[in-house]
Amino acid sequence: MKMPRTCLLLLLSIAAAAAGCSDATKPKSPPVPPPTLTVTSVSPGSGPLAGGTAVVVNGTNFPETIDSVRVGAGWLGGIVRVSTTELMGTTPAGKSPGAVDVIVYASSADSGNCAGCFTYTVTWKSMTAGGFHTCGLTAGGAAYCWGWNIYGELGHGDTVSATRPVAAAAGITFQSVTAGGYHTCGVVEGGTTYCWGWNGYGQLGYGDTISRTIAEAVEAGRALASVTAGGRHTCALASGGIAYCWGDNFAGQLGDSSTDQRTTPVPVAGGLTFTILSAGFLHTCGLTSAGAAYCWGYNTSGQLGDGSTTNRATPVPVAGGITFASVTAGGDHVCALTSGGIAYCWGYNGYGELGDGSTDASSGYLTTTPVAVVGGLTFASLTAGGTHTCGLTSSGAAYCWGDNTWGELGDGSTTQRTSPVAVAGGITFASLTAGGSHTCGLTRSGAAYCWGNSAYGQVGNGSTSEFTSPVAVANP
């Protein structure tokens, strides 16, 4: 039977409509996603906390337009896209030392994160080595300490020792710090002095003998320009060069013409004014503006340099009439430097710490007047430790002499030396500080190194081993 024309047209229209629906509902191909953006590394991988390090950020699929690059809590400056695998920029200042993430943001691609790819490091301004601990100041004036902490001398609120730097006296910005036997002190802008640690003799200057694990202000009643911590006492200079001391005084090391213990600062007797003070274990020395050296306190090893072994409760002039430019007091010896860089030492010499080429057993291992350090070297600075001494030349070469039981001379051995030997490693230093049985140095770029005894972590590299040559202090 022949289909009517109208029916045929109807069927054709239905088929055409069905075909149209099929085309309309056919799934479309998904858009091609942009290549995955990744961040693989940053070079260099570390830089100072102050920021300003030019870095290269490496990765893959960096698009033409980079929105921003986050480095820790800040943003990379001066971003330049070099290629799909390389960006350049300058790091911002960091909030605290340590590793931070680096994140690249681009609106046309997913962000890429490199976890812990950049490490902010401390730039040290100064260092000070104590009996069994060490402290340093950052370029911004923040204090960090490490080593033994039996009395709270690290200043971070407990008595847990630390093998790497920990924040001390948090929140206080210091101009200088000094580490003593088992206590630490620092001076802030304006002259307020803070101390913490052992206070058995009143050496913290609080008016009592209670040890502190956090910093408190010394009851000085005046602004102090500089402070020096000894074994069990502390001394400071006020404006005009007037000297004050406090703490243990059994040998007259406070210089106030008595042997009475003092828990707050008392003026040093004699009417002298000083430009430099240096507190040793149980004695103190000072230098006048004319370069005359005076010492007071314990003198059984001739460390006062006055030609005797008699203790003195007031300053006495060092014999010999030598004009000095600096002075440093150690355990039981003292060394001083002339303006021409000639080094002299006096006091105990049982380990060769006077550097005169001998230990002189015939004289009881001591010298009561200054003797020249042998070797023909001229120095820019000296530092006296427990039973060793170190000096720095004008070119930044470090030399040490004396006791080397723990490698504190840094010459790669544990051999005692009676004359200066070069510190191993060829590092150029800007300053040195000698502690009880360890030594530390600071480079011109603010990198810190230590060597010697680290039984309590005082070398600061995370270890309690001894080191006979310089090792880098760990980042806090």
Order of alpha helices (4+ residues) and beta strands (2+ residues): alpha-beta-beta-beta-beta-beta-beta-beta-beta-beta-beta-beta-beta-beta-beta-beta-beta-beta-beta-beta-beta-beta-beta-beta-beta-beta-beta-beta-beta-beta-beta-beta-beta-beta-beta-beta-beta-beta
